[in-house]
Amino acid sequence: MLPIPEFFTLVVGRGEGKKKLTAFDSALLDAGVGNMNLLRVSSVLPPRCVFQTSLKMPFGSLLPIAYGSITSDVPGEIISASIGVGIPKDAESFGMIFEFSGFCSGAEAAAKVEEMVREAFEMRSLALHDVRVKAIDHVVRECGTVFAGCPLFFPLKS
């Protein structure tokens, strides 16, 4: 069995590139996760997972992360991404993570994610303590990407 992450944070980034993949890479760098190996996970926040304001991991680390992103090569187009986490009232219970990306403002993306988090808690009959949301938007210049993620990580060993 794999260990259960103890910490989480929320990250967002935007980037431009000449190609879609380099724009995505630029957004990862802007979000602070570009020099790690991302392991995409779905939507469950582990029990007792504690929010951290920043992420410090060695380069090349394997990083479980729930994320949403969108890339566009249409100059002038507005793109956005948002990540939201629902934190349960019962610390022994689990939380929920949702992401959204689309052609709208960051505020609209944030509202959609918060709505999804609240709905997921209702569907599971879980008591919600708090919702944390982070969003970003970007007006495409050449080829742009926005990225929003919830890294799940462990304490660094000394």
DOSE-341413 format. One record per atom (N, C-alpha, C, CB): x, z, y. Coordinates in pm, whole numbers, padded with zeros to 5 digits, always signed. Glycine has a CB too. Layout:
XZY/...
//
This chain:
+00084+00000-00118/+00000+00000+00000/+00089+00000+00125/-00096+00122-00001/+00050-00076+00223/+00123-00082+00349/+00089+00039+00436/+00092-00213+00424/+00182+00084+00519/+00152+00197+00606/+00047+00160+00711/+00281+00246+00675/-00023+00261+00761/-00126+00240+00862/-00063+00263+01000/-00249+00336+00839/-00078+00167+01091/-00021+00184+01226/-00074+00310+01294/-00052+00061+01312/+00012+00370+01377/-00023+00493+01446/-00055+00473+01594/+00088+00592+01433/-00010+00358+01650/-00026+00334+01792/-00086+00196+01817/+00108+00347+01864/-00147+00182+01935/-00193+00050+01979/-00176+00040+02129/-00340+00025+01939/-00173-00082+02178/-00174-00108+02321/-00250-00238+02343/-00029-00116+02380/-00272-00273+02467/-00337-00399+02503/-00241-00479+02588/-00473-00375+02578/-00225-00607+02555/-00134-00694+02630/-00205-00824+02665/-00005-00722+02549/-00168-00880+02779/-00217-01012+02819/-00102-01090+02880/-00337-01001+02920/-00111-01222+02872/-00009-01306+02932/-00062-01445+02959/+00115-01312+02842/+00006-01513+03050/-00026-01653+03080/+00104-01730+03082/-00102-01668+03217/+00096-01858+03051/+00218-01938+03051/+00189-02085+03068/+00295-01916+02925/+00289-02155+03113/+00285-02301+03129/+00399-02360+03049/+00294-02343+03280/+00379-02480+03001/+00483-02553+02930/+00454-02701+02935/+00493-02505+02784/+00547-02778+02884/+00526-02923+02876/+00442-02961+02754/+00661-02996+02872/+00445-02875+02653/+00369-02896+02529/+00284-02772+02503/+00465-02926+02408/+00182-02786+02418/+00092-02674+02390/+00165-02556+02327/-00020-02719+02300/+00257-02584+02234/+00326-02474+02168/+00421-02401+02263/+00404-02526+02048/+00486-02473+02353/+00574-02404+02448/+00493-02328+02552/+00668-02504+02517/+00374-02376+02586/+00286-02300+02676/+00243-02170+02608/+00162-02385+02716/+00209-02178+02478/+00171-02059+02402/+00288-01961+02398/+00127-02098+02258/+00408-02011+02370/+00526-01926+02366/+00551-01858+02500/+00649-02008+02325/+00530-01931+02608/+00547-01876+02743/+00448-01762+02767/+00529-01987+02849/+00324-01779+02721/+00223-01673+02737/+00259-01550+02654/+00084-01725+02696/+00313-01572+02533/+00358-01459+02451/+00468-01382+02521/+00407-01508+02313/+00563-01454+02580/+00672-01387+02652/+00616-01307+02769/+00774-01491+02703/+00521-01365+02842/+00461-01297+02956/+00387-01170+02911/+00364-01391+03029/+00328-01173+02792/+00256-01057+02738/+00350-00952+02679/+00156-01102+02633/+00477-00986+02661/+00573-00891+02606/+00585-00891+02455/+00538-00755+02650/+00529-00994+02389/+00535-01000+02242/+00602-01129+02193/+00395-00989+02184/+00666-01202+02282/+00722-01332+02248/+00845-01331+02160/+00754-01403+02371/+00911-01218+02148/+01032-01213+02066/+01010-01134+01938/+01147-01152+02146/+00884-01131+01894/+00847-01062+01771/+00775-01159+01679/+00759-00938+01799/+00767-01126+01552/+00693-01206+01455/+00553-01148+01442/+00766-01208+01316/+00456-01222+01494/+00319-01173+01498/+00250-01193+01364/+00241-01244+01608/+00185-01088+01317/+00104-01092+01196/-00041-01073+01241/+00148-00981+01090/-00116-01182+01244/-00252-01175+01296/-00342-01095+01202/-00309-01316+01317/-00411-00996+01260/-00503-00914+01184/-00643-00929+01244/-00458-00764+01184/-00742-00877+01174/-00879-00889+01223/-00912-00774+01317/-00978-00894+01106/-01019-00704+01295/-01078-00628+01404/-01095-00478+01384/-01206-00683+01433/-01015-00414+01302/-01034-00270+01281/-00916-00190+01337/-01051-00240+01131/-00949-00097+01426/-00849-00004+01479/-00839+00112+01381/-00889+00046+01625/-00720+00139+01329/-00706+00247+01230/-00746+00385+01286/-00561+00253+01179/-00794+00473+01199/-00825+00609+01242/-00701+00676+01303/-00877+00693+01123/-00726+00762+01401/-00621+00841+01468/-00517+00756+01540/-00552+00928+01368/-00544+00628+01561/-00451+00541+01632/-00453+00578+01781/-00488+00390+01611/-00336+00599+01838/-00323+00650+01974/-00281+00538+02069/-00222+00766+01978/-00346+00532+02185/-00313+00431+02286/-00178+00462+02351/-00423+00422+02393/-00095+00359+02365/+00032+00368+02436/+00027+00267+02551/+00155+00341+02341/+00087+00302+02663/+00082+00211+02778/+00177+00093+02764/+00114+00286+02904/+00277+00106+02676/+00372-00005+02661/+00415-00018+02515/+00495+00017+02751/+00476-00130+02487/+00521-00162+02352/+00672-00183+02356/+00449-00289+02296/+00743-00107+02277/+00888-00123+02266/+00921-00143+02119/+00966+00001+02326/+00961-00263+02085/+00994-00297+01946/+01122-00380+01945/+00876-00375+01878/+01201-00368+01840/+01321-00452+01829/+01282-00600+01814/+01409-00406+01709/+01365-00688+01866/+01342-00832+01851/+01329-00866+01703/+01457-00913+01916/+01237-00954+01671/+01218-00998+01534/+01130-00908+01450/+01348-01011+01468/+01081-00797+01509/+00994-00707+01435/+00869-00779+01386/+00955-00587+01521/+00817-00733+01271/+00686-00777+01225/+00583-00693+01299/+00672-00764+01068/+00492-00759+01370/+00397-00688+01455/+00254-00727+01421/+00427-00717+01602/+00179-00635+01356/+00037-00662+01337/-00032-00668+01473/-00029-00553+01246/-00115-00770+01494/-00180-00786+01624/-00309-00865+01609/-00086-00855+01724/-00414-00814+01671/-00539-00890+01684/-00529-00961+01818/-00669-00797+01674/-00557-01090+01822/-00543-01160+01950/-00635-01280+01961/-00400-01204+01969/-00654-01319+02086/-00724-01442+02119/-00640-01518+02218/-00865-01414+02175/-00648-01649+02212/-00574-01731+02308/-00645-01865+02322/-00425-01752+02263/-00612-01933+02428/-00664-02067+02449/-00560-02145+02529/-00802-02065+02523/-00549-02272+02496/-00453-02361+02561/-00528-02483+02612/-00339-02403+02465/-00488-02529+02729/-00549-02649+02787/-00441-02733+02854/-00660-02612+02888/-00456-02865+02844/-00366-02956+02916/-00445-03036+03021/-00295-03051+02818/-00553-02975+03071/-00634-03037+03176/-00603-02966+03308/-00788-03030+03142/-00524-03029+03396/-00490-02965+03523/-00615-02923+03601/-00405-03058+03609/-00610-02802+03655/-00721-02748+03733/-00823-02671+03652/-00790-02859+03802/-00817-02679+03520/-00913-02608+03435/-00883-02459+03437/-00909-02663+03290/-00989-02376+03439/-00974-02231+03434/-00992-02187+03289/-01077-02160+03529/-00893-02114+03239/-00898-02061+03104/-00880-01909+03110/-00790-02127+03012/-00938-01839+03013/-00926-01693+03013/-00919-01641+02870/-01044-01629+03087/-00864-01520+02859/-00859-01450+02731/-00877-01301+02760/-00724-01477+02653/-00943-01233+02667/-00966-01091+02683/-00958-01022+02547/-01103-01065+02749/-00916-00896+02551/-00907-00813+02431/-00976-00681+02463/-00757-00791+02386/-01053-00630+02367/-01123-00504+02387/-01115-00417+02264/-01267-00529+02425/-01107-00287+02286/-01100-00190+02177/-01204-00083+02200/-00957-00128+02166/-01283-00059+02096/-01377+00052+02098/-01316+00170+02026/-01511+00011+02034/-01312+00283+02093/-01253+00404+02038/-01367+00498+01996/-01157+00473+02142/-01366+00542+01870/-01476+00625+01821/-01471+00768+01874/-01476+00627+01669/-01587+00834+01879/-01590+00975+01918/-01519+01061+01815/-01736+01023+01936/-01537+01026+01689/-01474+01099+01579/-01335+01041+01554/-01561+01092+01450/-01230+01116+01585/-01092+01066+01572/-01058+01031+01427/-00994+01169+01624/-01132+01085+01332/-01105+01055+01191/-01169+00922+01149/-01156+01168+01103/-01254+00868+01235/-01320+00740+01206/-01231+00626+01256/-01461+00734+01273/-01275+00505+01236/-01202+00387+01281/-01269+00329+01405/-01195+00280+01170/-01196+00246+01477/-01250+00177+01593/-01260+00028+01565/-01163+00202+01716/-01298-00047+01668/-01314-00191+01654/-01239-00263+01765/-01464-00230+01656/-01183-00380+01728/-01109-00463+01822/-01177-00599+01827/-00958-00476+01780/-01202-00650+01947/-01258-00783+01962/-01182-00861+02068/-01407-00776+01998/-01177-00991+02048/-01108-01078+02142/-01199-01195+02177/-00973-01129+02083/-01172-01253+02294/-01248-01370+02339/-01153-01459+02418/-01372-01328+02426/-01173-01588+02406/-01103-01683+02493/-01199-01796+02523/-00970-01736+02427/-01188-01850+02645/-01279-01957+02682/-01249-02013+02820/-01421-01908+02677/-01341-02095+02866/-01330-02162+02994/-01417-02089+03095/-01370-02313+02983/-01366-01975+03143/-01439-01891+03237/-01339-01800+03307/-01551-01808+03164/-01388-01714+03394/-01299-01620+03463/-01260-01506+03369/-01367-01564+03590/-01155-01436+03406/-01114-01318+03328/-01222-01211+03329/-00984-01261+03384/-01293-01196+03440/-01400-01096+03447/-01512-01130+03349/-01456-01087+03590/-01547-01257+03338/-01650-01298+03242/-01602-01274+03098/-01686-01448+03262/-01476-01304+03070/-01421-01282+02937/-01422-01133+02902/-01277-01337+02928/-01386-01049+02999/-01386-00904+02976/-01526-00854+02945/-01329-00831+03099/-01626-00902+03017/-01764-00860+02995/-01811-00899+02855/-01857-00921+03102/-01774-01019+02809/-01813-01065+02675/-01750-00977+02567/-01773-01212+02654/-01624-00943+02585/-01555-00859+02486/-01616-00720+02481/-01406-00850+02518/-01643-00662+02596/-01703-00528+02597/-01838-00529+02528/-01717-00476+02741/-01916-00632+02552/-02047-00646+02487/-02032-00653+02335/-02120-00771+02539/-01932-00729+02287/-01910-00740+02143/-01867-00606+02081/-01804-00847+02114/-01781-00533+02151/-01736-00403+02101/-01855-00308+02086/-01630-00341+02196/-01937-00303+02190/-02054-00214+02186/-02150-00253+02073/-02129-00216+02322/-02171-00383+02054/-02258-00430+01946/-02202-00394+01808/-02278-00583+01957/-02071-00408+01791/-02008-00375+01662/-02025-00227+01629/-01859-00411+01664/-02014-00140+01728/-02034+00003+01705/-02180+00030+01667/-01995+00084+01830/-02273-00035+01735/-02415-00018+01703/-02443-00064+01560/-02503-00097+01802/-02390-00179+01520/-02414-00231+01385/-02363-00135+01278/-02347-00368+01368/-02256-00061+01309/-02196+00031+01212/-02247+00174+01228/-02046+00029+01226/-02336+00195+01324/-02388+00329+01355/-02274+00427+01384/-02474+00382+01239/-02173+00379+01457/-02061+00463+01498/-02084+00511+01641/-01926+00385+01488/-02046+00634+01668/-02054+00688+01804/-01931+00641+01882/-02063+00844+01803/-01956+00581+01997/-01849+00524+02080/-01804+00624+02185/-01898+00394+02148/-01674+00648+02191/-01617+00738+02292/-01575+00661+02417/-01496+00814+02234/-01505+00547+02397/-01450+00474+02510/-01429+00328+02472/-01316+00538+02557/-01434+00241+02571/-01400+00100+02552/-01287+00068+02648/-01525+00006+02577/-01179+00012+02594/-01066-00034+02677/-01062-00185+02668/-00928+00030+02630/-01054-00249+02784/-01056-00395+02791/-00945-00442+02885/-01194-00448+02839/-00883-00552+02847/-00784-00616+02932/-00810-00766+02927/-00637-00580+02887/-00802-00832+03042/-00832-00975+03048/-00737-01045+03144/-00979-00999+03091/-00729-01176+03127/-00644-01258+03213/-00707-01396+03225/-00498-01268+03156/-00687-01460+03340/-00727-01599+03352/-00615-01677+03418/-00858-01612+03434/-00629-01808+03415/-00521-01896+03462/-00580-02031+03499/-00411-01912+03353/-00531-02087+03607/-00566-02225+03643/-00452-02313+03592/-00588-02242+03801/-00486-02404+03504/-00386-02489+03439/-00320-02581+03541/-00452-02573+03326/-00186-02586+03535/-00110-02679+03620/-00076-02805+03541/+00020-02613+03673/-00011-02788+03427/+00024-02902+03341/-00031-02880+03200/+00179-02922+03336/+00019-02776+03135/-00031-02736+03004/-00020-02584+03001/+00052-02804+02884/-00134-02516+03002/-00134-02371+03015/-00198-02301+02898/-00204-02332+03140/-00157-02176+02879/-00213-02089+02776/-00238-01952+02835/-00120-02081+02653/-00345-01888+02790/-00365-01745+02815/-00374-01677+02679/-00495-01719+02901/-00331-01551+02676/-00320-01476+02551/-00361-01332+02580/-00175-01482+02493/-00441-01274+02491/-00478-01132+02501/-00469-01073+02361/-00623-01114+02562/-00397-00961+02348/-00378-00906+02214/-00379-00754+02211/-00249-00954+02159/-00400-00703+02090/-00394-00560+02063/-00292-00538+01953/-00535-00504+02021/-00165-00513+01991/-00063-00482+01891/-00089-00345+01828/+00076-00484+01955/-00067-00338+01698/-00077-00214+01621/+00063-00184+01570/-00183-00226+01501/+00116-00065+01601/+00257-00043+01569/+00283+00101+01527/+00344-00078+01688/+00409+00125+01495/+00455+00251+01437/+00559+00313+01530/+00515+00229+01296/+00586+00444+01515/+00694+00505+01594/+00827+00441+01557/+00699+00659+01572/+00914+00423+01655/+01047+00371+01626/+01130+00481+01561/+01116+00319+01755/+01205+00442+01460/+01293+00539+01393/+01425+00545+01467/+01315+00502+01243/+01477+00666+01484/+01604+00679+01555/+01722+00656+01466/+01614+00813+01617/
//
